[in-house]
C-alpha cells in the first residue's frame, strides 16, 4: 500500500471510528441514565428518615418504600403504635395496621396509583416499556437551570405526565408530576436528588428534597438502599413486610 493510500485509509478509519463514537454518545437518554446508575433494576427498596414540613403531619418520620417494576409498590410508615402499610400489587391496594388488614377507601386506592407512577418513573426501568409509556426528550429550552437533559414521560392509558431531569453524567437529579399523598393531599410534586453513592454496584442518591404545589413537603435522607432485594417477589406486594429478624 502506498503512503498516500495508507494515509487515506487511516483517515477513513478515523472518520468511521468518530461516527461510531458519536453514535454511542447519542444513545437514547433512558438507556444512558440506566447505564449511569449501574444497570437495570427489577426491584429496589429504601429506608427513609424524613423531615416533614407539611402542617398536617410535621416532624421526623421514618418509612420504607418497596418497589418492583413495573407497578408494584409498598409504602410502610413507622407510627406511634404498629406500622401502617399501603401495598399495591398492580391492580389492588391493600391497607394494613401491623399484620391486620384494614378497609380500603376507593379514593385512597385511586390516589395511590399516582404514587406508584411517580416511583416507577423515577426508578427509570419502566420507561423502556413503549406499550405503557411514551417518552420524549425535552428541548434544551425546556430544561431548568442545572439540568443537562430531560424527559417527558406520559402514561398511555390516561395521559398522566412526569418530567425527569438529568445532569451531565446522566444521573437523575430532578423530577416533577402529579401525585396524591395519603394523609396530605394532591398536587404537583417536585423533587431534587443528590448525594450519589455506590451501593452494591449501583449509583444511588441518598438525599432528596420535595415540594408540593411549590410549598416545602419533606426532606429525606436514605438510610439504606436494597437494590434487587430477593424478598420483593410479586406476592410480597399483597401483604405487609415481614418483621425484621
Buried (B, 14 or more C-beta within 10 A) or exposed (E): EEEEEEEEEEEEEEEEEEEEEEEEEEEEBBEBBBEBBBEEBEBBBBBBBBBBBBEEEEEEBBBBBBBBBBBBBBBBBBEEEEBBBBBBBEEEBBBBBBEEBEEBEEEBBEBBBBBBBBBBBBBBBBBBBEEBBBBEEBEEEEBBEEBBBBBBBEBEEEEBBBBBBBBEEBBBBBBBBBBBBBEBEEBEBBBBBEEBEEBEEBEBBBEBBBBBEEEEBBBBEBEEBBBBBEEBEEEBBBBBBEEEE
